């Protein structure tokens, strides 16, 4: 027998498998209720719920207990969703308990994270099927749909929706469709559909800036991927790209499919077209395959494979052009990276591989600017690094106080006839062992620290570049120190013993086939720390004064007959001024007898300990000449070294200044200066400037003065637009770039200047890049990009976003790291 209720009522038939009390939020009265009929509504609701209540009472099962949770669940597990009760509400209800319910007027059905609103609804309880008509609206975990006719199994989320509009929570994408077929909660098919992320305004003439129109769109929210068929992409009302078939992301999750193509026009290679394909093989493996056409060179194919496992990870990449028409030869490059932990009975062994190889010396010049796997071009320093390609394999082991490594390193040097570089020595192989026990592990007592390092290396190189022979070098360093530490300061005496031996493949001048050297070194490092409360510019600080004295002595041994394999003079800066040896490497040990004096003062925030300012000074006092030098360098006879002055100021998080100055008091000149400042008051707002100057010294033969400026800054305020978000109206313009100017040569070395435009649903970029490729040549290109947010990027010339990230200090990509909205932000 049917039961009919006139007026407002709340209907909550529970499924036979579960029963839950009505939440307080669901006990609110309908705004259209009729108070005189309220008792009848209660009676009908009780009758409809009586069967589940009786069944529960007969089984004697207790209702599910309530459990406290620190946060609401973003996703309901399937087991919990199946137990969720169904709540219905409307102006008029009729039906039979546990069979069916018909709701007329303001109909609402709620189950878990799914809510359905309609003018009229019929709910089949055993089939869990809802049929709704009128103004139908669905909210499924924050994803919203609206239409005129719905037929759907609620828990399975299977059915169809006619004349539908939809909006997705994760990306804000929305559109319209003649019909939506719900396959399940994570899969649906949209027919005769549109898709855009442009936010609708209240204007009657509103049109999206970009929109995808397609005959059919499949939406896979498990993989967060959309598949469109027979479509076209429109921008500003103009069709710009036919889309026979394309996949696009519904979130930032990785997906397989074609990536945006890249078009370019180069004065040497001609028209360029690259079409990458991304293959999401597994959560821990992926690959990218990129065929590329250069009209004047030919066709190339590049691929990259990445993998990640619990005990190992790495990547493999290769690029091949079967026949370069301009060079009349095959061109290729490949790269391999691998790191792994190998378990052994004596502890873990780390395996590392890093290998890069190319076909010829011109590869870096022809391909690095176009996304070669060997790296990107840039300034002369960066290009020299890309002209030295390593091939390295290593095994590393550690257990307790012992550690050892076995390394093989072989270089490929890409030569430029106008700027040749001397290849470094290969190490075939290098074996290193270190013993560094804890202070109590040696049994020496007295708080002594000790360690021993031993190294064997076979140096090998092309003899065309070196007059000295290849050799095998053995090196050992034993040291012991006794730190005396106190809150007010420290004193650390240290004694070192260096022992080195060489076996040469060919005799030295004079006929020697071997050489050896044994040298002791004594050093004494000491410092004090004073503190006081201070106040500067209305701010309270804890100010420190930290004087430091460092003395080192190494006796003289004639080392001029020893070749140099891995050694160079160390730079003179605050990091090296308090060290025993003036050289990096093991072929030279300086005969030092010097004292380094310095002092540092810091301003610390008393609440956080953050350093607001730092000022330092240091100078060396030499008691005897340093006669051990690099080949061809003069004896160091100056008793007083240059003065190092340094400062670092971070007065507020927005401002920063770092400066280091090397001053020669004898001639009153600044020999080297580096001053860098930055201003970053907020997101997408940063300006940095750096000035670098160095004069000719014993170590530097070419003077240099450079000014480097980088920035990213919004431009809208120039014409009085103070809006901080494109959602507030018109889009925002940003200027971005970096200029590297040589004051010595009076010319720009590297230039990158760009404009970015951020709308509510798309970003446009245009970047001009001019990079110095060698001493007498440079490359210039213009890059254009349209980024349709939540859909794809179209680039012309190359990817300007990668260039900006590489060259502009502190650059932030627009709309990067946007938080994922919660389903409760669109809660019904």
Secondary structure as GFF3:
##gff-version 3
##sequence-region A 1 828
A	DSSP	beta_strand	3	5	.	.	.	ID=ss1
A	DSSP	beta_strand	9	11	.	.	.	ID=ss2
A	DSSP	three_ten_helix	24	26	.	.	.	ID=ss3
A	DSSP	three_ten_helix	35	37	.	.	.	ID=ss4
A	DSSP	alpha_helix	38	59	.	.	.	ID=ss5
A	DSSP	alpha_helix	78	81	.	.	.	ID=ss6
A	DSSP	beta_strand	87	90	.	.	.	ID=ss7
A	DSSP	beta_strand	92	96	.	.	.	ID=ss8
A	DSSP	beta_strand	100	111	.	.	.	ID=ss9
A	DSSP	beta_strand	114	124	.	.	.	ID=ss10
A	DSSP	beta_strand	129	140	.	.	.	ID=ss11
A	DSSP	beta_strand	143	153	.	.	.	ID=ss12
A	DSSP	beta_strand	158	167	.	.	.	ID=ss13
A	DSSP	beta_strand	174	184	.	.	.	ID=ss14
A	DSSP	beta_strand	187	195	.	.	.	ID=ss15
A	DSSP	beta_strand	210	220	.	.	.	ID=ss16
A	DSSP	beta_strand	225	235	.	.	.	ID=ss17
A	DSSP	beta_strand	238	249	.	.	.	ID=ss18
A	DSSP	beta_strand	257	258	.	.	.	ID=ss19
A	DSSP	beta_strand	262	266	.	.	.	ID=ss20
A	DSSP	beta_strand	270	282	.	.	.	ID=ss21
A	DSSP	beta_strand	285	294	.	.	.	ID=ss22
A	DSSP	beta_strand	298	308	.	.	.	ID=ss23
A	DSSP	beta_strand	312	324	.	.	.	ID=ss24
A	DSSP	beta_strand	329	344	.	.	.	ID=ss25
A	DSSP	beta_strand	347	358	.	.	.	ID=ss26
A	DSSP	alpha_helix	363	367	.	.	.	ID=ss27
A	DSSP	three_ten_helix	368	370	.	.	.	ID=ss28
A	DSSP	alpha_helix	380	387	.	.	.	ID=ss29
A	DSSP	beta_strand	388	399	.	.	.	ID=ss30
A	DSSP	beta_strand	402	413	.	.	.	ID=ss31
A	DSSP	beta_strand	426	435	.	.	.	ID=ss32
A	DSSP	beta_strand	449	460	.	.	.	ID=ss33
A	DSSP	beta_strand	471	486	.	.	.	ID=ss34
A	DSSP	beta_strand	489	504	.	.	.	ID=ss35
A	DSSP	beta_strand	514	528	.	.	.	ID=ss36
A	DSSP	beta_strand	530	536	.	.	.	ID=ss37
A	DSSP	beta_strand	539	554	.	.	.	ID=ss38
A	DSSP	beta_strand	568	569	.	.	.	ID=ss39
A	DSSP	beta_strand	583	584	.	.	.	ID=ss40
A	DSSP	beta_strand	593	604	.	.	.	ID=ss41
A	DSSP	beta_strand	611	622	.	.	.	ID=ss42
A	DSSP	beta_strand	643	649	.	.	.	ID=ss43
A	DSSP	beta_strand	655	664	.	.	.	ID=ss44
A	DSSP	beta_strand	669	682	.	.	.	ID=ss45
A	DSSP	beta_strand	685	694	.	.	.	ID=ss46
A	DSSP	beta_strand	704	714	.	.	.	ID=ss47
A	DSSP	three_ten_helix	716	719	.	.	.	ID=ss48
A	DSSP	three_ten_helix	726	728	.	.	.	ID=ss49
A	DSSP	beta_strand	732	742	.	.	.	ID=ss50
A	DSSP	beta_strand	747	758	.	.	.	ID=ss51
A	DSSP	beta_strand	762	772	.	.	.	ID=ss52
A	DSSP	beta_strand	778	788	.	.	.	ID=ss53
A	DSSP	beta_strand	792	796	.	.	.	ID=ss54
A	DSSP	alpha_helix	800	807	.	.	.	ID=ss55
A	DSSP	three_ten_helix	823	826	.	.	.	ID=ss56
###
